[in-house]
Amino acid sequence: MHPAPMHARQMPGASSGNPTETEVIADKRGYADRWHFSVRHVDNLLAQGLPHLKIGARRVRIVIAEADAWMRERFGTQRHGPSKRQPRDPREEGTA
């Protein structure tokens, strides 16, 4: 019987070699769920250079912190609309 699929787990010191650090890793589906992407899109990101660990011929594991940093560096973030709520004008309090 096969174990349950791994979508995201914590592994002690996965890439740093430091057993006191805990890194969160995910498989392709787990990383796709995190960003609301399809698994196919994650495959495309891997082909573009998304950092990952290749285990054997078919298994891929993604260290979330490394991959998120790559996503921010590569694509950045864009906010649409105001970045903060506008402060209320105290003069408008009683005029509703």
Contacts in CASP RR format, 6 or more apart in sequence:
PFRMAT RR
TARGET T0000
AUTHOR 0000-0000-0000
METHOD contacts of the structure
MODEL  1
MHPAPMHARQMPGASSGNPTETEVIADKRGYADRWHFSVRHVDNLLAQGL
PHLKIGARRVRIVIAEADAWMRERFGTQRHGPSKRQPRDPREEGTA
5 27 0 8 1.000
5 29 0 8 1.000
6 26 0 8 1.000
6 27 0 8 1.000
7 26 0 8 1.000
7 27 0 8 1.000
7 29 0 8 1.000
7 30 0 8 1.000
7 33 0 8 1.000
8 24 0 8 1.000
8 25 0 8 1.000
8 26 0 8 1.000
8 27 0 8 1.000
8 30 0 8 1.000
8 34 0 8 1.000
8 64 0 8 1.000
9 24 0 8 1.000
9 25 0 8 1.000
9 26 0 8 1.000
10 22 0 8 1.000
10 23 0 8 1.000
10 24 0 8 1.000
10 25 0 8 1.000
11 22 0 8 1.000
11 23 0 8 1.000
11 24 0 8 1.000
11 25 0 8 1.000
12 19 0 8 1.000
12 20 0 8 1.000
12 21 0 8 1.000
12 22 0 8 1.000
12 23 0 8 1.000
13 19 0 8 1.000
13 20 0 8 1.000
13 21 0 8 1.000
13 22 0 8 1.000
13 23 0 8 1.000
14 23 0 8 1.000
14 25 0 8 1.000
14 53 0 8 1.000
14 63 0 8 1.000
15 23 0 8 1.000
15 53 0 8 1.000
15 63 0 8 1.000
15 66 0 8 1.000
16 23 0 8 1.000
23 63 0 8 1.000
23 64 0 8 1.000
23 65 0 8 1.000
24 63 0 8 1.000
24 64 0 8 1.000
24 65 0 8 1.000
25 53 0 8 1.000
25 61 0 8 1.000
25 62 0 8 1.000
25 63 0 8 1.000
25 64 0 8 1.000
26 34 0 8 1.000
26 61 0 8 1.000
26 62 0 8 1.000
26 64 0 8 1.000
27 59 0 8 1.000
27 60 0 8 1.000
27 61 0 8 1.000
27 62 0 8 1.000
28 39 0 8 1.000
28 42 0 8 1.000
28 43 0 8 1.000
28 46 0 8 1.000
28 60 0 8 1.000
28 62 0 8 1.000
29 39 0 8 1.000
31 37 0 8 1.000
31 42 0 8 1.000
31 62 0 8 1.000
31 64 0 8 1.000
31 67 0 8 1.000
32 38 0 8 1.000
32 39 0 8 1.000
32 41 0 8 1.000
32 42 0 8 1.000
34 64 0 8 1.000
35 71 0 8 1.000
37 45 0 8 1.000
42 50 0 8 1.000
42 62 0 8 1.000
45 71 0 8 1.000
46 52 0 8 1.000
46 60 0 8 1.000
48 74 0 8 1.000
49 70 0 8 1.000
50 62 0 8 1.000
50 67 0 8 1.000
50 70 0 8 1.000
50 71 0 8 1.000
51 62 0 8 1.000
51 63 0 8 1.000
51 66 0 8 1.000
51 67 0 8 1.000
51 70 0 8 1.000
52 60 0 8 1.000
52 61 0 8 1.000
52 62 0 8 1.000
52 63 0 8 1.000
52 67 0 8 1.000
53 60 0 8 1.000
53 61 0 8 1.000
53 62 0 8 1.000
53 63 0 8 1.000
54 60 0 8 1.000
55 61 0 8 1.000
END
